[in-house]
């Protein structure tokens, strides 16, 4: 290579350019490949949703509650979150999007879960290993609550059971969960009884699937909003009816009070009316009642009394003997 009048060897040129083998780029530094999304095991995600609280991500422990979207929570975590939100705690923001639809404990249902039998529980020795083991099972079939089997719960009583076991004992329950999150029923508006406690429930509105898919979750949200709107309308109607009843009761009480006051006024007016005053001077010349004479009084006396005052013939007795039988009129 000639540079002006000076010739430079190719090897010397490489040394000047720094291509000495110390800074050789790799292919991944030069070629930009498309970043692939990390894929998680769906069965593992389903199991974790049934093992951990959806709010605090802590291990589920009784008492456990579920919302209308089929998500599980520790009841203590929900209570603490509601208290913090009522107190206006700005730091209580962990998982707030997960429970923004829960405004009170009326929006969740306390679950009645069945512990797995000791024969089916496998203890691996460490707490970390046992954290990924199912704790509960279906009371009807004994299937574990591990995400591999479809489980549902009843809003009326809170009992949790597998859908397959429920369908075997309750013929009105359909084949499975629809795309809108509604458990299929044999007929519209079908009511059935819980196989555990025999409490009645509606198949299409009070049977909630646990850990629903994304499509099912959308349908459950729409059903929850419709139910809350219906409950709010019913509450408003009941409140207006109660107010109307109170107004009617108050009106009747006011009418009774007015009637009683008018009666009292009439009574007081009659009692305060001027009465006839008798002049004492008019009684001066009144005739006195006839006073019977002494002889008439004696005629009215009995024979025994009259004998005490009758003068007896002289029998030769002394005055001292007659003293005790003398009457008032004959005593001297």
C-alpha positions in Angstrom: 0.0 0.0 0.0 1.4 3.4 -0.9 0.5 6.5 1.1 1.9 9.4 -0.7 5.6 8.5 -1.2 5.6 6.2 1.7 4.8 2.5 1.3 3.2 0.7 4.3 2.9 -3.1 4.6 -0.6 -4.6 5.2 0.5 -6.2 8.4 1.7 -2.9 9.8 -1.7 -1.3 8.8 -3.6 -3.8 10.9 -1.5 -3.1 13.9 -2.2 0.6 13.5 -6.0 0.0 13.2 -6.1 -2.0 16.5 -7.2 -5.3 14.9 -4.9 -7.3 17.2 -7.6 -9.9 18.2 -8.4 -8.3 21.6 -11.7 -6.7 20.6 -13.6 -9.1 18.3 -17.4 -8.5 18.5 -19.7 -11.4 18.9 -22.7 -12.2 16.7 -25.3 -11.4 19.4 -23.7 -7.9 19.8 -24.1 -7.2 16.1 -27.4 -8.9 15.3 -30.5 -7.9 17.2 -32.8 -10.8 17.6 -36.5 -10.6 18.6 -37.0 -11.1 22.4 -39.2 -14.1 23.0 -41.8 -13.9 25.8 -41.2 -16.1 28.7 -43.7 -18.9 28.9 -44.8 -20.2 32.2 -46.3 -23.6 32.9 -50.1 -23.0 33.0 -50.6 -25.8 35.5 -48.1 -24.3 37.9 -49.8 -20.9 37.6 -53.2 -22.5 38.3 -51.8 -24.3 41.3 -50.2 -21.1 42.8 -53.4 -19.2 42.4 -55.0 -21.8 44.7 -52.2 -21.9 47.2 -51.5 -18.2 47.8 -53.5 -15.1 48.7 -54.3 -13.0 45.6 -53.7 -9.8 47.6 -50.6 -10.4 49.7 -49.1 -13.4 47.8 -48.8 -15.2 51.2 -49.7 -18.8 51.8 -53.4 -19.3 52.3 -54.6 -20.1 55.8 -58.0 -20.3 57.4 -60.2 -18.4 57.4 -60.2 -18.0 53.6 -62.6 -15.9 51.5 -63.4 -15.7 47.8 -64.8 -12.9 45.8 -67.3 -13.0 42.9 -64.4 -13.4 40.4 -63.3 -16.7 41.9 -60.1 -15.4 43.6 -58.9 -16.6 47.0 -57.8 -14.3 49.8 -56.8 -14.6 53.5 -59.6 -13.0 55.4 -57.2 -11.2 57.7 -55.6 -9.5 54.6 -58.9 -8.3 53.3 -59.9 -6.9 56.7 -56.6 -5.1 57.1 -56.9 -3.7 53.6 -60.4 -2.3 54.2 -59.3 -0.7 57.5 -56.3 0.9 55.8 -58.4 2.2 53.0 -61.0 3.6 55.4 -58.3 5.3 57.4 -56.8 6.8 54.2 -53.5 5.1 54.5 -51.6 6.1 51.4 -49.0 3.3 51.9 -51.6 0.6 51.6 -51.3 0.3 47.8 -50.0 -3.3 47.5 -52.3 -5.2 45.2 -55.0 -2.5 45.4 -56.0 -3.2 41.8 -56.8 -6.8 42.7 -59.4 -5.8 45.3 -60.7 -2.5 44.2 -64.1 -4.1 43.7 -64.2 -5.3 47.3 -65.7 -2.4 49.3 -66.8 -4.4 52.4 -66.9 -7.9 53.8 -70.3 -8.4 52.1 -68.5 -8.6 48.8 -66.6 -11.8 49.8 -67.8 -15.2 50.9 -66.1 -17.2 53.7 -65.3 -20.6 52.3 -66.0 -23.9 53.9 -62.9 -26.0 52.8 -62.3 -29.6 53.5 -58.8 -30.5 54.6 -57.0 -33.3 52.8 -56.9 -36.6 54.6 -53.6 -37.6 56.3 -53.3 -40.5 53.9 -53.0 -38.2 50.9 -50.8 -35.6 52.4 -47.1 -36.0 51.5 -44.7 -34.3 53.9 -41.4 -33.5 52.2 -39.8 -32.3 55.4 -39.2 -28.6 54.6 -41.6 -25.8 54.7 -40.5 -24.6 51.2 -41.3 -27.9 49.7 -44.6 -28.3 51.4 -45.6 -24.8 50.3 -46.4 -26.1 46.8 -48.5 -29.0 48.1 -52.3 -28.9 48.1 -54.0 -28.3 51.5 -57.7 -29.0 50.6 -59.7 -31.5 48.7 -63.2 -32.1 47.4 -65.6 -33.3 50.1 -67.4 -35.4 47.5 -64.7 -37.1 45.5 -61.5 -36.5 47.5 -59.8 -34.8 44.5 -57.1 -32.4 45.6 -57.4 -28.7 45.1 -54.2 -28.4 43.0 -55.4 -26.7 39.8 -55.7 -29.8 37.7 -59.4 -30.3 38.5 -62.1 -27.7 38.1 -63.5 -26.5 41.5 -66.4 -24.2 42.3 -67.9 -22.7 45.4 -71.4 -21.7 46.4 -72.1 -18.1 47.3 -75.0 -19.2 49.6 -73.1 -21.4 52.0 -69.4 -21.2 50.9 -68.8 -24.9 50.4 -66.0 -25.7 47.9 -66.2 -28.9 45.8 -65.1 -30.2 42.4 -67.4 -29.5 39.5 -67.3 -33.2 38.5 -68.4 -34.4 41.9 -71.2 -31.8 42.1 -72.4 -32.8 38.6 -72.7 -36.4 39.7 -74.9 -35.6 42.7 -76.9 -32.6 41.3 -78.4 -33.5 37.9 -79.4 -29.8 37.3 -75.7 -28.8 36.9 -74.6 -28.8 33.3 -71.4 -30.1 31.6 -69.1 -27.3 32.6 -68.3 -23.6 32.7 -69.2 -21.5 29.8 -67.0 -18.9 28.1 -68.8 -16.2 30.2 -67.8 -17.9 33.5 -71.3 -19.2 34.1 -71.8 -22.8 35.1 -74.1 -24.4 32.6 -77.5 -25.5 33.9 -80.0 -28.0 32.5 -82.8 -25.4 32.5 -82.8 -21.6 32.9 -83.3 -20.5 36.5 -82.7 -23.9 37.9 -82.4 -24.2 41.6 -80.6 -27.0 43.4 -79.5 -28.0 46.9 -75.9 -28.1 48.2 -74.9 -31.8 48.5 -73.0 -30.9 51.8 -75.5 -28.8 53.7 -78.7 -29.1 51.6 -79.0 -25.3 51.3 -80.7 -24.1 48.1 -78.8 -22.1 45.5 -79.3 -20.9 41.9 -77.0 -22.8 39.5 -76.4 -19.9 37.1 -75.9 -17.0 39.5 -74.6 -18.5 42.8 -72.1 -21.1 41.5 -68.7 -19.4 41.1 -65.7 -21.2 39.4 -62.4 -20.9 41.2 -59.4 -19.5 39.3 -61.2 -18.7 36.1 -59.6 -18.1 32.7 -59.3 -14.7 31.2 -62.4 -15.1 29.1 -64.3 -16.4 32.0 -63.1 -13.6 34.2 -64.6 -11.0 31.8 -68.0 -12.7 32.0 -67.8 -12.9 35.8 -67.0 -9.2 36.0 -70.1 -8.3 33.9 -72.2 -10.6 36.1 -70.8 -9.0 39.3 -71.5 -5.5 38.1 -75.1 -6.5 37.2 -75.6 -8.1 40.6 -74.3 -5.1 42.5 -76.5 -2.7 40.4 -79.6 -4.9 41.2 -78.7 -5.0 44.9 -78.2 -1.2 44.9 -81.6 -0.7 43.2 -83.3 -3.0 45.7 -81.7 -1.3 48.6 -82.8 2.1 47.3 -86.3 0.9 46.8 -86.4 -0.6 50.3 -85.1 2.7 51.7 -87.8 4.7 50.0 -90.5 2.3 51.2 -89.2 2.5 54.7 -89.2 6.3 54.6 -92.8 6.3 53.3 -93.8 3.9 56.1 -92.2 6.2 58.7 -94.0 9.3 57.2 -97.3 7.5 57.3 -96.7 6.4 60.9 -95.7 10.0 61.8 -98.8 11.4 60.2 -101.1 9.0 62.0 -99.4 9.7 65.3 -99.8 13.5 64.6 -103.5 13.0 63.9 -104.0 11.0 67.1 -102.1 13.7 69.1 -104.4 16.4 67.5 -107.5 14.4 68.3 -106.4 13.8 71.9 -105.6 17.5 72.3 -109.0 18.5 71.1 -110.7 16.1 73.5 -108.6 17.5 76.4 -109.6 21.0 75.3 -113.3 20.1 75.4 -113.0 18.4 78.8 -111.2 21.4 80.3 -113.7 23.8 78.8 -116.6 21.9 80.3 -114.9 21.7 83.7 -114.2 25.4 83.7 -117.8 26.3 82.8 -119.5 28.6 85.4 -121.6 26.6 87.9 -124.8 27.6 89.7 -123.9 29.4 93.0 -126.4 29.0 95.8 -126.9 32.1 98.0 -126.5 31.1 101.7 -129.1 33.8 102.6 -131.7 31.8 100.7 -131.5 28.9 103.2 -132.3 31.0 106.2 -136.0 30.5 106.0 -135.9 26.8 105.0 -138.2 24.6 106.9 -136.5 22.3 109.4 -137.2 18.5 109.4 -139.8 17.2 111.8 -138.2 16.0 115.0 -140.2 13.1 116.5 -141.4 13.4 120.0 -140.0 11.5 122.9 -143.1 9.3 123.1 -142.8 8.4 119.4 -139.2 7.5 120.0 -140.2 5.3 122.9 -142.9 3.7 120.7 -140.1 2.7 118.2 -138.0 1.0 120.9 -137.9 -2.7 121.2 -139.6 -4.5 124.1 -136.3 -5.3 125.8 -135.2 -1.7 125.8 -138.7 -0.4 126.7 -138.7 -2.7 129.7 -135.7 -0.9 131.2 -137.6 2.4 131.2 -141.1 1.1 132.3 -142.3 1.9 135.7 -143.0 -1.2 137.7 -145.5 -1.6 140.4 -144.4 -1.4 144.0 -143.4 -4.8 145.3 -141.9 -3.7 148.5 -138.3 -3.6 147.2 -136.0 -0.9 148.4 -134.6 1.8 146.2 -131.2 0.2 146.4 -132.6 -2.9 144.8 -134.1 -0.9 142.0 -131.0 1.2 141.4 -129.5 -1.1 138.7 -132.7 -1.4 136.7 -133.6 2.2 136.8 -133.6 4.0 133.5 -132.4 7.4 132.6 -135.9 8.8 132.7 -136.9 7.3 136.1 -133.7 7.6 138.0 -134.0 10.2 140.9 
